[in-house]
Amino acid sequence: MQAAKNYKWELLAILWLAYFINQADRQIFSIVMPLIKADLNLRDSDLGLIASILVWTFGLLVPVAGFLGDRLSRKHIIGGSLLFWSLATFFTGFCNTVVQFVFLRGIATGGGEAFYAPAANALISEEHHKKQSFALSIHQTAVYFGIILSGVITAYLASEFGWRTAFYAFGVLGVIVSAIVFSRFKKDKPVQDNEPMQFKPALSAFRKPTVVLLTIAFGCMVFVNVGYLTWMPSLLAEKFSLSLIEAGFNSMFYHHVGAFLGVVIGGYLADKFAISFKGNRLLIQAAALLFAAPFIYWVGAATTTFQTYFALFCFGVFRGVYDSNIYASLYEVVAPKIRASVSGLMLMFAFLTGAFSPFILGLLKPIMGLSAGFSWLWLSYVAGAVCLLSALWFYFKKDVYSTTPSTLQHV
């Protein structure tokens, strides 16, 4: 019993480290964009396109990752994806043209990263089923630490040794952690072992309006988040004349410190109030999106660094509260045997939608500026909140998954 308890926390710790690298790796390009632009004479639309292609590739492949996550060893999927995207990151350091960046940074890195989240979140959910939101929230904190520290580390390496060094360093680190995954994780049995791959069971989950509305709300959040991660370092550097290190750190630090606090608070509150009514997870998420919206507007409209950092912090707190229940809310209405598959489809929609954000902001940058473009992203959060409240008020009680014999056959 004690060994099993220790293993589930060791597993969570290793997955936290893997997710840390996943998010740090994804942020490298945004931090060094000004240096790449100057060194290789690229346009803002080129840089936005490269970032968008990574997210599009991720979105297209993540449902495949979800289906495989229910049928193959999650240990091998997690370790293999980490190894693949880390190698792609390493070789991105050798790029000199837009085509090379599109292939290695966009397609290869995005493709490798797509296979991590569905398998990892489903595995955590199984090992920590009694404290699902709490464990998933801890895993989610790796996003914030990865993005914050990557801003500091990447900016330092790029400033001192050139932008290519950052890709080399994180690529090597990822390869090392992939070896730890393969050596320390136990052999796991697929949830749908020896069953043919069928899309129908997972697709049938989207007959539930709650699943559809949760997915749309997630897409609204990702649209804002991808645009923020891609362009905020450049916005601060240009608007307030900050150095690369200052812009890289400040653009990520204040927001993700707030998000870290929010995700811990949100996970605790959701697990507590979900005991009386599982739909309270959705209510907490909807409130978080609504409270975050004015601060998103303020991030772009602020006229001083203090105002900007305060708005980023508050935006982060409420974004973190929402993040804490992304998968826990979905799992309330989806059967365990197809959770990775449905998660993959939800991620596909969200990231295919969100991928337009960097490209659109890149196109609008010379026309209206990044500040104005970012400010109006608040509308996306409000739209997401409307979806969540609609799901809660009209559909959740009917759609909630039950383990009673009469509903076991339902998704």
C-alpha positions as a Markdown table, in Angstrom:
| # | Residue | x | y | z |
|---|---|---|---|---|
| 1 | Met | 0.0 | 0.0 | 0.0 |
| 2 | Gln | 2.8 | 2.4 | 1.0 |
| 3 | Ala | 4.8 | 1.5 | -2.1 |
| 4 | Ala | 1.8 | 2.2 | -4.3 |
| 5 | Lys | 1.2 | 5.6 | -2.6 |
| 6 | Asn | 4.8 | 6.6 | -3.0 |
| 7 | Tyr | 4.8 | 5.6 | -6.7 |
| 8 | Lys | 1.8 | 7.7 | -7.6 |
| 9 | Trp | 3.5 | 10.8 | -6.2 |
| 10 | Glu | 6.8 | 9.9 | -7.9 |
| 11 | Leu | 4.9 | 9.5 | -11.1 |
| 12 | Leu | 3.3 | 12.9 | -10.6 |
| 13 | Ala | 6.7 | 14.5 | -9.8 |
| 14 | Ile | 8.2 | 13.1 | -13.0 |
| 15 | Leu | 5.2 | 14.2 | -15.1 |
| 16 | Trp | 5.5 | 17.6 | -13.5 |
| 17 | Leu | 9.1 | 17.9 | -14.7 |
| 18 | Ala | 8.1 | 16.6 | -18.2 |
| 19 | Tyr | 5.3 | 19.2 | -18.4 |
| 20 | Phe | 7.7 | 21.9 | -17.2 |
| 21 | Ile | 10.0 | 21.1 | -20.1 |
| 22 | Asn | 7.0 | 21.0 | -22.5 |
| 23 | Gln | 5.9 | 24.5 | -21.6 |
| 24 | Ala | 9.4 | 25.9 | -21.3 |
| 25 | Asp | 10.2 | 24.5 | -24.7 |
| 26 | Arg | 7.1 | 26.0 | -26.3 |
| 27 | Gln | 8.0 | 29.4 | -24.9 |
| 28 | Ile | 11.6 | 29.6 | -26.2 |
| 29 | Phe | 10.6 | 30.9 | -29.6 |
| 30 | Ser | 8.5 | 33.7 | -28.3 |
| 31 | Ile | 11.3 | 35.0 | -26.1 |
| 32 | Val | 14.0 | 35.0 | -28.8 |
| 33 | Met | 11.7 | 36.3 | -31.6 |
| 34 | Pro | 13.3 | 39.8 | -31.7 |
| 35 | Leu | 16.8 | 38.2 | -32.0 |
| 36 | Ile | 15.7 | 35.8 | -34.7 |
| 37 | Lys | 13.9 | 38.6 | -36.6 |
| 38 | Ala | 17.0 | 40.8 | -36.5 |
| 39 | Asp | 19.4 | 38.0 | -37.3 |
| 40 | Leu | 17.5 | 36.4 | -40.2 |
| 41 | Asn | 15.6 | 39.4 | -41.4 |
| 42 | Leu | 12.1 | 37.9 | -40.9 |
| 43 | Arg | 8.8 | 39.7 | -40.9 |
| 44 | Asp | 6.3 | 39.9 | -38.0 |
| 45 | Ser | 3.8 | 37.9 | -40.1 |
| 46 | Asp | 6.5 | 35.2 | -40.7 |
| 47 | Leu | 7.1 | 34.9 | -36.9 |
| 48 | Gly | 3.4 | 34.7 | -36.2 |
| 49 | Leu | 2.9 | 32.1 | -38.9 |
| 50 | Ile | 5.7 | 29.9 | -37.4 |
| 51 | Ala | 4.1 | 30.1 | -34.0 |
| 52 | Ser | 0.6 | 29.4 | -35.4 |
| 53 | Ile | 1.8 | 26.3 | -37.4 |
| 54 | Leu | 3.1 | 24.7 | -34.2 |
| 55 | Val | -0.3 | 25.1 | -32.6 |
| 56 | Trp | -2.1 | 24.0 | -35.7 |
| 57 | Thr | 0.0 | 20.8 | -35.9 |
| 58 | Phe | -0.6 | 20.2 | -32.2 |
| 59 | Gly | -4.3 | 20.6 | -32.7 |
| 60 | Leu | -4.5 | 18.2 | -35.7 |
| 61 | Leu | -2.5 | 15.5 | -34.0 |
| 62 | Val | -3.7 | 15.7 | -30.4 |
| 63 | Pro | -6.9 | 13.7 | -31.0 |
| 64 | Val | -4.8 | 10.9 | -32.5 |
| 65 | Ala | -2.7 | 11.1 | -29.4 |
| 66 | Gly | -5.9 | 10.8 | -27.3 |
| 67 | Phe | -7.1 | 7.7 | -29.1 |
| 68 | Leu | -3.6 | 6.0 | -28.8 |
| 69 | Gly | -3.5 | 7.0 | -25.1 |
| 70 | Asp | -6.5 | 4.8 | -24.4 |
| 71 | Arg | -5.0 | 1.8 | -26.4 |
| 72 | Leu | -1.2 | 1.9 | -26.0 |
| 73 | Ser | 1.2 | 2.1 | -23.1 |
| 74 | Arg | 1.0 | 5.6 | -21.7 |
| 75 | Lys | 4.5 | 5.2 | -20.4 |
| 76 | His | 5.8 | 4.8 | -23.9 |
| 77 | Ile | 3.6 | 7.5 | -25.4 |
| 78 | Ile | 4.8 | 10.1 | -22.8 |
| 79 | Gly | 8.5 | 9.1 | -23.0 |
| 80 | Gly | 8.4 | 8.9 | -26.7 |
| 81 | Ser | 6.8 | 12.2 | -27.3 |
| 82 | Leu | 9.2 | 13.9 | -24.9 |
| 83 | Leu | 12.2 | 12.4 | -26.7 |
| 84 | Phe | 10.8 | 13.4 | -30.1 |
| 85 | Trp | 10.0 | 17.1 | -29.4 |
| 86 | Ser | 13.2 | 17.5 | -27.5 |
| 87 | Leu | 15.2 | 16.4 | -30.5 |
| 88 | Ala | 13.2 | 18.7 | -32.7 |
| 89 | Thr | 13.9 | 21.6 | -30.3 |
| 90 | Phe | 17.6 | 20.8 | -30.3 |
| 91 | Phe | 17.8 | 20.9 | -34.1 |
| 92 | Thr | 15.7 | 24.1 | -34.3 |
| 93 | Gly | 18.9 | 25.8 | -33.2 |
| 94 | Phe | 20.4 | 25.1 | -36.6 |
| 95 | Cys | 17.5 | 26.8 | -38.5 |
| 96 | Asn | 18.2 | 29.7 | -40.9 |
| 97 | Thr | 15.1 | 30.0 | -43.1 |
| 98 | Val | 11.3 | 30.2 | -42.5 |
| 99 | Val | 10.8 | 26.8 | -44.2 |
| 100 | Gln | 13.3 | 25.2 | -41.7 |
| 101 | Phe | 11.5 | 26.8 | -38.7 |
| 102 | Val | 8.1 | 25.7 | -40.0 |
| 103 | Phe | 9.3 | 22.1 | -40.3 |
| 104 | Leu | 11.3 | 21.8 | -37.1 |
| 105 | Arg | 9.7 | 24.3 | -34.8 |
| 106 | Gly | 6.2 | 24.1 | -36.2 |
| 107 | Ile | 5.5 | 20.6 | -37.4 |
| 108 | Ala | 8.1 | 18.4 | -35.6 |
| 109 | Thr | 8.0 | 20.2 | -32.2 |
| 110 | Gly | 4.2 | 20.7 | -32.3 |
| 111 | Gly | 3.7 | 17.1 | -33.4 |
| 112 | Gly | 5.8 | 15.7 | -30.6 |
| 113 | Glu | 4.2 | 17.8 | -27.9 |
| 114 | Ala | 0.7 | 16.8 | -29.1 |
| 115 | Phe | 1.1 | 13.3 | -27.7 |
| 116 | Tyr | 2.0 | 14.3 | -24.1 |
| 117 | Ala | -1.1 | 15.9 | -22.5 |
| 118 | Pro | -3.9 | 13.4 | -23.2 |
| 119 | Ala | -1.9 | 10.4 | -21.9 |
| 120 | Ala | -0.4 | 12.3 | -18.9 |
| 121 | Asn | -3.7 | 13.7 | -17.7 |
| 122 | Ala | -5.5 | 10.4 | -18.0 |
| 123 | Leu | -2.7 | 8.6 | -16.2 |
| 124 | Ile | -2.8 | 11.2 | -13.3 |
| 125 | Ser | -6.6 | 10.9 | -13.1 |
| 126 | Glu | -6.3 | 7.1 | -12.7 |
| 127 | Glu | -3.5 | 7.2 | -10.1 |
| 128 | His | -5.1 | 10.1 | -8.1 |
| 129 | His | -8.8 | 9.4 | -8.5 |
| 130 | Lys | -9.7 | 10.5 | -4.9 |
| 131 | Lys | -8.0 | 13.9 | -5.3 |
| 132 | Gln | -8.3 | 14.3 | -9.0 |
| 133 | Ser | -8.5 | 18.1 | -9.2 |
| 134 | Phe | -5.7 | 18.6 | -6.7 |
| 135 | Ala | -3.3 | 16.3 | -8.5 |
| 136 | Leu | -4.2 | 17.7 | -11.9 |
| 137 | Ser | -3.7 | 21.2 | -10.4 |
| 138 | Ile | -0.2 | 20.3 | -9.2 |
| 139 | His | 0.6 | 19.1 | -12.7 |
| 140 | Gln | -0.8 | 22.3 | -14.1 |
| 141 | Thr | 1.6 | 24.4 | -12.0 |
| 142 | Ala | 4.4 | 23.1 | -14.2 |
| 143 | Val | 3.0 | 25.3 | -17.0 |
| 144 | Tyr | 3.6 | 28.4 | -14.9 |
| 145 | Phe | 7.0 | 27.4 | -13.6 |
| 146 | Gly | 8.1 | 26.3 | -17.1 |
| 147 | Ile | 7.0 | 29.5 | -18.7 |
| 148 | Ile | 8.4 | 31.8 | -16.0 |
| 149 | Leu | 11.8 | 30.1 | -15.7 |
| 150 | Ser | 12.1 | 29.6 | -19.5 |
| 151 | Gly | 11.8 | 33.4 | -19.9 |
| 152 | Val | 14.7 | 34.0 | -17.6 |
| 153 | Ile | 16.9 | 31.1 | -18.7 |
| 154 | Thr | 16.2 | 31.6 | -22.4 |
| 155 | Ala | 16.7 | 35.4 | -22.3 |
| 156 | Tyr | 20.0 | 34.9 | -20.5 |
| 157 | Leu | 21.3 | 32.2 | -22.8 |
| 158 | Ala | 20.2 | 34.1 | -25.9 |
| 159 | Ser | 21.8 | 37.4 | -24.7 |
| 160 | Glu | 25.1 | 35.8 | -23.6 |
| 161 | Phe | 25.6 | 33.0 | -26.1 |
| 162 | Gly | 23.1 | 33.7 | -28.9 |
| 163 | Trp | 19.5 | 32.6 | -29.5 |
| 164 | Arg | 20.5 | 29.1 | -30.9 |
| 165 | Thr | 22.0 | 28.1 | -27.5 |
| 166 | Ala | 18.6 | 28.2 | -25.8 |
| 167 | Phe | 17.3 | 25.6 | -28.2 |
| 168 | Tyr | 20.3 | 23.3 | -27.7 |
| 169 | Ala | 20.0 | 23.5 | -23.9 |
| 170 | Phe | 16.3 | 22.7 | -23.6 |
| 171 | Gly | 16.6 | 20.0 | -26.2 |
| 172 | Val | 19.3 | 18.2 | -24.2 |
| 173 | Leu | 17.4 | 18.5 | -21.0 |
| 174 | Gly | 14.3 | 17.0 | -22.5 |
| 175 | Val | 16.2 | 14.0 | -23.8 |
| 176 | Ile | 17.5 | 13.4 | -20.2 |
| 177 | Val | 14.0 | 13.5 | -18.7 |
| 178 | Ser | 12.7 | 11.1 | -21.3 |
| 179 | Ala | 15.3 | 8.6 | -20.2 |
| 180 | Ile | 13.9 | 9.0 | -16.6 |
| 181 | Val | 10.4 | 8.3 | -17.8 |
| 182 | Phe | 11.4 | 5.1 | -19.5 |
| 183 | Ser | 13.4 | 3.9 | -16.6 |
| 184 | Arg | 11.1 | 4.8 | -13.6 |
| 185 | Phe | 7.5 | 4.4 | -14.9 |
| 186 | Lys | 5.9 | 1.0 | -14.4 |
| 187 | Lys | 4.5 | -0.9 | -17.3 |
| 188 | Asp | 0.9 | 0.1 | -17.6 |
| 189 | Lys | -2.0 | -1.7 | -19.2 |
| 190 | Pro | -4.1 | 0.2 | -21.8 |
| 191 | Val | -7.7 | 1.1 | -20.7 |
| 192 | Gln | -9.0 | -0.4 | -24.0 |
| 193 | Asp | -6.4 | -3.2 | -24.5 |
| 194 | Asn | -6.7 | -5.2 | -27.6 |
| 195 | Glu | -9.7 | -3.2 | -28.8 |
| 196 | Pro | -9.6 | -1.9 | -32.4 |
| 197 | Met | -9.3 | 1.9 | -32.7 |
| 198 | Gln | -12.7 | 3.3 | -33.1 |
| 199 | Phe | -13.6 | 7.0 | -33.2 |
| 200 | Lys | -17.3 | 6.5 | -32.6 |
| 201 | Pro | -17.3 | 6.1 | -28.8 |
| 202 | Ala | -15.3 | 9.3 | -28.3 |
| 203 | Leu | -17.2 | 11.2 | -30.9 |
| 204 | Ser | -20.5 | 10.1 | -29.3 |
| 205 | Ala | -19.5 | 11.9 | -26.1 |
| 206 | Phe | -20.0 | 15.2 | -28.1 |
| 207 | Arg | -23.7 | 14.4 | -28.3 |
| 208 | Lys | -23.7 | 15.8 | -24.8 |
| 209 | Pro | -24.1 | 19.6 | -25.0 |
| 210 | Thr | -22.0 | 19.9 | -21.9 |
| 211 | Val | -19.0 | 18.4 | -23.6 |
| 212 | Val | -19.5 | 20.6 | -26.6 |
| 213 | Leu | -19.8 | 23.8 | -24.5 |
| 214 | Leu | -16.8 | 22.9 | -22.3 |
| 215 | Thr | -14.8 | 22.4 | -25.5 |
| 216 | Ile | -15.8 | 25.8 | -26.9 |
| 217 | Ala | -15.0 | 27.5 | -23.6 |
| 218 | Phe | -11.6 | 25.9 | -23.6 |
| 219 | Gly | -11.0 | 27.1 | -27.2 |
| 220 | Cys | -11.9 | 30.7 | -26.1 |
| 221 | Met | -9.3 | 30.5 | -23.3 |
| 222 | Val | -6.6 | 29.0 | -25.5 |
| 223 | Phe | -7.2 | 31.7 | -28.2 |
| 224 | Val | -6.2 | 34.4 | -25.6 |
| 225 | Asn | -3.4 | 32.3 | -24.0 |
| 226 | Val | -1.6 | 31.5 | -27.3 |
| 227 | Gly | -1.7 | 35.1 | -28.4 |
| 228 | Tyr | -0.4 | 36.2 | -25.0 |
| 229 | Leu | 2.5 | 33.7 | -24.9 |
| 230 | Thr | 3.6 | 34.5 | -28.4 |
| 231 | Trp | 3.5 | 38.3 | -28.4 |
| 232 | Met | 3.7 | 39.6 | -24.8 |
| 233 | Pro | 7.5 | 39.7 | -24.6 |
| 234 | Ser | 7.6 | 41.7 | -27.8 |
| 235 | Leu | 4.8 | 44.0 | -26.6 |
| 236 | Leu | 6.7 | 44.9 | -23.4 |
| 237 | Ala | 10.0 | 45.3 | -25.2 |
| 238 | Glu | 8.6 | 47.7 | -27.7 |
| 239 | Lys | 6.1 | 49.6 | -25.5 |
| 240 | Phe | 8.4 | 50.2 | -22.6 |
| 241 | Ser | 11.8 | 49.8 | -24.2 |
| 242 | Leu | 12.8 | 46.9 | -22.1 |
| 243 | Ser | 15.8 | 44.6 | -22.7 |
| 244 | Leu | 15.3 | 41.1 | -23.9 |
| 245 | Ile | 15.9 | 39.7 | -20.4 |
| 246 | Glu | 13.6 | 42.2 | -18.8 |
| 247 | Ala | 10.8 | 41.7 | -21.3 |
| 248 | Gly | 11.1 | 37.9 | -21.3 |
| 249 | Phe | 11.0 | 37.7 | -17.5 |
| 250 | Asn | 8.4 | 40.4 | -16.7 |
| 251 | Ser | 6.0 | 39.3 | -19.5 |
| 252 | Met | 5.7 | 35.8 | -17.9 |
| 253 | Phe | 6.6 | 36.2 | -14.2 |
| 254 | Tyr | 3.7 | 38.3 | -12.9 |
| 255 | His | 1.0 | 36.5 | -14.9 |
| 256 | His | 2.2 | 33.0 | -14.0 |
| 257 | Val | 2.8 | 33.7 | -10.3 |
| 258 | Gly | -0.8 | 34.8 | -10.2 |
| 259 | Ala | -1.8 | 31.7 | -12.2 |
| 260 | Phe | 0.1 | 29.4 | -9.8 |
| 261 | Leu | -1.9 | 30.9 | -6.9 |
| 262 | Gly | -5.1 | 30.6 | -8.8 |
| 263 | Val | -4.7 | 27.0 | -9.9 |
| 264 | Val | -4.0 | 25.9 | -6.3 |
| 265 | Ile | -7.0 | 27.8 | -4.9 |
| 266 | Gly | -9.2 | 26.7 | -7.8 |
| 267 | Gly | -8.3 | 23.0 | -7.3 |
| 268 | Tyr | -9.0 | 23.1 | -3.6 |
| 269 | Leu | -12.3 | 24.9 | -3.9 |
| 270 | Ala | -13.5 | 22.7 | -6.7 |
| 271 | Asp | -12.8 | 19.5 | -4.9 |
| 272 | Lys | -14.5 | 20.8 | -1.8 |
| 273 | Phe | -17.6 | 22.2 | -3.4 |
| 274 | Ala | -17.9 | 19.3 | -6.0 |
| 275 | Ile | -18.8 | 17.0 | -3.1 |
| 276 | Ser | -22.2 | 18.7 | -2.8 |
| 277 | Phe | -22.7 | 19.3 | -6.5 |
| 278 | Lys | -20.3 | 18.3 | -9.3 |
| 279 | Gly | -21.5 | 21.2 | -11.5 |
| 280 | Asn | -19.8 | 23.7 | -9.1 |
| 281 | Arg | -16.6 | 23.0 | -11.0 |
| 282 | Leu | -18.1 | 24.7 | -14.1 |
| 283 | Leu | -19.5 | 27.6 | -12.0 |
| 284 | Ile | -16.0 | 28.3 | -10.6 |
| 285 | Gln | -14.5 | 28.2 | -14.1 |
| 286 | Ala | -17.2 | 30.6 | -15.5 |
| 287 | Ala | -16.7 | 33.1 | -12.7 |
| 288 | Ala | -12.9 | 33.0 | -13.2 |
| 289 | Leu | -13.2 | 33.8 | -16.9 |
| 290 | Leu | -15.6 | 36.7 | -16.2 |
| 291 | Phe | -13.4 | 38.2 | -13.5 |
| 292 | Ala | -10.3 | 37.8 | -15.8 |
| 293 | Ala | -11.8 | 39.7 | -18.7 |
| 294 | Pro | -11.3 | 43.3 | -17.5 |
| 295 | Phe | -7.7 | 42.6 | -16.6 |
| 296 | Ile | -7.0 | 41.3 | -20.1 |
| 297 | Tyr | -8.2 | 44.6 | -21.5 |
| 298 | Trp | -6.1 | 46.5 | -19.0 |
| 299 | Val | -3.0 | 44.6 | -20.0 |
| 300 | Gly | -3.1 | 46.2 | -23.4 |
| 301 | Ala | -4.5 | 49.5 | -22.3 |
| 302 | Ala | -2.1 | 50.1 | -19.4 |
| 303 | Thr | 0.2 | 53.1 | -19.7 |
| 304 | Thr | 2.9 | 52.2 | -17.1 |
| 305 | Thr | 4.8 | 49.0 | -16.4 |
| 306 | Phe | 3.3 | 48.8 | -12.9 |
| 307 | Gln | -0.3 | 48.9 | -14.3 |
| 308 | Thr | 0.7 | 46.2 | -16.9 |
| 309 | Tyr | 2.3 | 43.9 | -14.3 |
| 310 | Phe | -0.6 | 44.3 | -11.9 |
| 311 | Ala | -3.1 | 43.5 | -14.7 |
| 312 | Leu | -1.0 | 40.5 | -15.8 |
| 313 | Phe | -1.0 | 39.2 | -12.2 |
| 314 | Cys | -4.8 | 39.5 | -11.7 |
| 315 | Phe | -5.4 | 38.0 | -15.2 |
| 316 | Gly | -3.2 | 35.1 | -14.1 |
| 317 | Val | -5.0 | 34.5 | -10.9 |
| 318 | Phe | -8.4 | 34.0 | -12.5 |
| 319 | Arg | -6.9 | 32.1 | -15.5 |
| 320 | Gly | -5.3 | 29.7 | -13.0 |
| 321 | Val | -8.7 | 29.1 | -11.2 |
| 322 | Tyr | -10.1 | 28.2 | -14.6 |
| 323 | Asp | -7.2 | 26.0 | -15.5 |
| 324 | Ser | -7.5 | 23.9 | -12.3 |
| 325 | Asn | -10.7 | 22.3 | -13.6 |
| 326 | Ile | -10.2 | 22.0 | -17.4 |
| 327 | Tyr | -10.0 | 18.2 | -17.3 |
| 328 | Ala | -11.8 | 17.6 | -14.0 |
| 329 | Ser | -14.9 | 19.3 | -15.3 |
| 330 | Leu | -14.7 | 17.2 | -18.6 |
| 331 | Tyr | -14.2 | 14.0 | -16.7 |
| 332 | Glu | -17.5 | 14.6 | -14.7 |
| 333 | Val | -19.4 | 14.0 | -18.0 |
| 334 | Val | -17.2 | 11.4 | -19.8 |
| 335 | Ala | -16.6 | 7.8 | -19.0 |
| 336 | Pro | -13.1 | 6.8 | -17.8 |
| 337 | Lys | -12.4 | 4.4 | -20.8 |
| 338 | Ile | -12.6 | 7.3 | -23.3 |
| 339 | Arg | -11.2 | 10.2 | -21.3 |
| 340 | Ala | -7.9 | 10.4 | -23.2 |
| 341 | Ser | -9.7 | 10.2 | -26.5 |
| 342 | Val | -12.2 | 12.9 | -25.7 |
| 343 | Ser | -9.5 | 15.1 | -24.1 |
| 344 | Gly | -7.6 | 14.8 | -27.4 |
| 345 | Leu | -10.6 | 16.0 | -29.4 |
| 346 | Met | -11.2 | 18.9 | -27.0 |
| 347 | Leu | -7.5 | 19.9 | -27.3 |
| 348 | Met | -7.7 | 19.6 | -31.1 |
| 349 | Phe | -10.6 | 22.1 | -31.3 |
| 350 | Ala | -9.1 | 24.5 | -28.8 |
| 351 | Phe | -5.7 | 24.6 | -30.3 |
| 352 | Leu | -6.8 | 24.8 | -33.9 |
| 353 | Thr | -8.9 | 27.7 | -32.9 |
| 354 | Gly | -6.3 | 29.3 | -30.7 |
| 355 | Ala | -3.6 | 29.0 | -33.4 |
| 356 | Phe | -5.1 | 31.8 | -35.3 |
| 357 | Ser | -4.4 | 34.3 | -32.5 |
| 358 | Pro | -0.6 | 34.7 | -33.1 |
| 359 | Phe | -1.0 | 35.1 | -36.8 |
| 360 | Ile | -3.9 | 37.6 | -36.5 |
| 361 | Leu | -2.0 | 39.7 | -33.9 |
| 362 | Gly | 1.0 | 39.6 | -36.2 |
| 363 | Leu | -1.1 | 40.9 | -39.1 |
| 364 | Leu | -2.7 | 43.6 | -37.0 |
| 365 | Lys | 0.6 | 44.7 | -35.3 |
| 366 | Pro | 1.6 | 47.2 | -38.1 |
| 367 | Ile | -2.0 | 48.4 | -38.4 |
| 368 | Met | -3.3 | 49.0 | -34.9 |
| 369 | Gly | -0.4 | 47.9 | -32.7 |
| 370 | Leu | -0.1 | 45.0 | -30.3 |
| 371 | Ser | -1.5 | 46.9 | -27.3 |
| 372 | Ala | -4.9 | 47.5 | -29.0 |
| 373 | Gly | -5.0 | 44.0 | -30.5 |
| 374 | Phe | -4.4 | 42.4 | -27.2 |
| 375 | Ser | -6.9 | 44.5 | -25.3 |
| 376 | Trp | -9.8 | 43.2 | -27.3 |
| 377 | Leu | -9.0 | 39.6 | -26.5 |
| 378 | Trp | -11.2 | 40.1 | -23.4 |
| 379 | Leu | -14.2 | 39.2 | -25.6 |
| 380 | Ser | -13.0 | 35.7 | -26.0 |
| 381 | Tyr | -13.0 | 35.1 | -22.2 |
| 382 | Val | -16.6 | 36.4 | -21.8 |
| 383 | Ala | -17.7 | 34.1 | -24.7 |
| 384 | Gly | -16.2 | 31.2 | -22.8 |
| 385 | Ala | -17.9 | 32.1 | -19.6 |
| 386 | Val | -21.3 | 32.2 | -21.4 |
| 387 | Cys | -20.7 | 28.7 | -22.7 |
| 388 | Leu | -19.9 | 27.3 | -19.3 |
| 389 | Leu | -22.9 | 28.9 | -17.6 |
| 390 | Ser | -25.2 | 27.6 | -20.4 |
| 391 | Ala | -23.8 | 24.1 | -19.9 |
| 392 | Leu | -24.4 | 24.4 | -16.1 |
| 393 | Trp | -27.9 | 25.8 | -16.2 |
| 394 | Phe | -29.4 | 23.8 | -19.1 |
| 395 | Tyr | -27.5 | 20.5 | -19.6 |
| 396 | Phe | -25.1 | 19.4 | -16.8 |
| 397 | Lys | -27.5 | 17.5 | -14.6 |
| 398 | Lys | -28.6 | 15.4 | -17.5 |
| 399 | Asp | -25.1 | 14.9 | -19.0 |
| 400 | Val | -23.1 | 14.0 | -15.8 |
| 401 | Tyr | -21.5 | 10.6 | -15.9 |
| 402 | Ser | -22.7 | 8.1 | -13.4 |
| 403 | Thr | -21.2 | 4.7 | -12.3 |
| 404 | Thr | -24.6 | 3.3 | -11.4 |
| 405 | Pro | -25.4 | 0.1 | -13.4 |
| 406 | Ser | -28.1 | 1.7 | -15.4 |
| 407 | Thr | -25.7 | 4.3 | -16.9 |
| 408 | Leu | -22.5 | 2.4 | -17.2 |
| 409 | Gln | -23.1 | 2.0 | -20.9 |
| 410 | His | -23.4 | 5.7 | -21.4 |
| 411 | Val | -20.5 | 8.0 | -22.3 |
